Amino acid sequence: MSVAYPLTIFYDGACGACSKEMSYYRSIADQRVQFVNIAADDFDAESFGKTIDDFQKQLHARDANGQYFAGVEAFRQLWDALPSPIYPLLSTVIGLPGINLAARTGYAVFARFRHLLPSSHSPSCPLDKDQ
């Protein structure tokens, strides 16, 4: 699958764990990656053809052609775009069949329960509203 750059990463800046991780990636990314905080007041999910609930359930990435990737696949696209030999290698390993299934399962659990992490409590996190 061919990805057209720039790659836009949609992350939840109200989630402490998510924000911290994306801050790190922003510090090493080049012009091929752009970051959009879905918790920003001016973020309009509908302008991207999705709902805010779609974006809040898991990390999303969109390439320059409008192709979306979600969850582990969004991370793989991000890692492939980083100017480091380590992250594309990690993407390749995570793409292996058994490892990919384990990664997708682990990420699904993390995404569902991330609101329980001490640094991620936020009134804008829809999962916190279940509490």
Buried (B, 14 or more C-beta within 10 A) or exposed (E): EEBEBBBBBBBBBBBBBBBEBBEEBEEEBEEBBBBBBBBEEEBEBEEBEBEBEBBBBBBBBBBEEEBBBBBBBBBBBBBBBBEEEEBBEBBEEBBEEEEBEEBBEEBBEBBEEBBEEEEBBBEBBBBBEEE
